[in-house]
């Protein structure tokens, strides 16, 4: 499978990436060709993995065969309000002051 420049542009738009920002036509074209070549190599590696014989191997969601033991649910107060607020760059009435986000 060969990855085209159009596929590179489509994929970059999905990721909201501008791969050719500030480049003229020839430079942008060369950069897209390079990305297409690299993406093609990555897809080629996936084709190699498809050739592996996985007959009789159960699918798994984790490489760990044993589940982690549950941790007891204990309330711990490791830091007091004064200790936490001491590291705040700005505070008001015992609360953090942060920039407004709209």
C-alpha positions as CSV (number, residue, x, y, z in Angstrom):
1,X,0.0,0.0,0.0
2,X,1.4,3.4,-0.9
3,X,0.4,6.4,1.1
4,X,-0.4,9.4,-1.0
5,X,0.2,13.1,-0.3
6,X,-3.6,13.5,-0.2
7,X,-3.8,10.9,2.6
8,X,-1.1,12.7,4.5
9,X,-3.0,16.0,4.2
10,X,-6.3,14.2,5.2
11,X,-4.6,12.6,8.3
12,X,-3.0,15.9,9.3
13,X,-6.3,17.7,9.1
14,X,-7.9,15.1,11.4
15,X,-5.1,15.8,13.9
16,X,-5.4,19.6,13.3
17,X,-1.8,19.7,12.2
18,X,-0.5,22.1,9.6
19,X,2.5,20.3,8.1
20,X,3.3,22.9,5.5
21,X,2.9,26.2,7.4
22,X,5.3,28.8,6.2
23,X,6.6,26.7,3.3
24,X,6.4,27.6,-0.4
25,X,4.9,25.2,-3.0
26,X,8.1,23.2,-3.7
27,X,9.1,22.9,-0.1
28,X,5.6,22.0,1.0
29,X,5.4,19.3,-1.7
30,X,8.8,17.9,-0.7
31,X,7.8,17.8,3.0
32,X,4.5,16.0,2.1
33,X,6.4,13.5,0.1
34,X,8.7,12.8,3.0
35,X,5.7,12.3,5.4
36,X,4.0,10.0,2.9
37,X,7.2,7.9,2.7
38,X,7.4,7.7,6.5
39,X,3.8,6.8,6.8
40,X,4.2,4.1,4.2
41,X,7.0,2.6,6.2
42,X,4.8,2.5,9.3
43,X,2.0,0.8,7.4
44,X,4.6,-1.6,6.1
45,X,5.5,-2.6,9.6
46,X,1.9,-3.3,10.3
47,X,1.8,-5.6,7.3
48,X,4.8,-7.6,8.7
49,X,2.9,-8.0,12.0
50,X,-0.1,-9.3,10.1
51,X,2.1,-12.2,8.9
52,X,2.7,-13.5,12.5
53,X,0.9,-16.8,13.2
54,X,-1.4,-16.3,16.1
55,X,-3.2,-19.6,15.9
56,X,-4.3,-20.8,19.3
57,X,-3.3,-17.6,21.1
58,X,-6.1,-16.0,23.1
59,X,-6.7,-12.3,22.7
60,X,-5.8,-10.3,25.7
61,X,-6.4,-6.7,26.9
62,X,-3.3,-6.5,29.2
63,X,0.0,-8.2,29.4
64,X,-0.6,-8.8,33.1
65,X,-2.2,-12.1,33.8
66,X,-3.0,-11.3,37.4
67,X,-5.3,-8.5,38.6
68,X,-3.8,-6.1,41.2
69,X,-5.1,-6.7,44.7
70,X,-7.6,-4.1,45.8
71,X,-6.3,-1.3,48.0
72,X,-8.2,-0.6,51.2
73,X,-10.3,2.5,50.9
74,X,-9.0,4.7,53.7
75,X,-9.3,8.4,54.2
76,X,-6.0,10.0,54.7
77,X,-5.3,13.7,55.3
78,X,-1.7,14.1,54.4
79,X,-1.7,17.8,54.0
80,X,-3.6,20.5,55.8
81,X,-5.2,23.5,54.0
82,X,-2.5,25.9,55.1
83,X,0.2,23.6,53.6
84,X,-1.6,23.3,50.3
85,X,-2.4,27.0,50.1
86,X,1.2,27.9,50.9
87,X,2.2,26.9,47.4
88,X,-0.6,28.9,45.6
89,X,0.6,31.9,43.6
90,X,-2.7,33.7,44.4
91,X,-5.5,32.9,46.9
92,X,-8.6,34.5,48.3
93,X,-10.6,33.5,51.3
94,X,-9.0,30.1,51.5
95,X,-9.5,29.3,47.8
96,X,-7.1,29.2,44.8
97,X,-7.5,32.2,42.4
98,X,-7.1,31.1,38.8
99,X,-7.6,33.0,35.5
100,X,-11.2,33.1,34.1
101,X,-11.7,30.6,31.3
102,X,-14.5,31.5,28.9
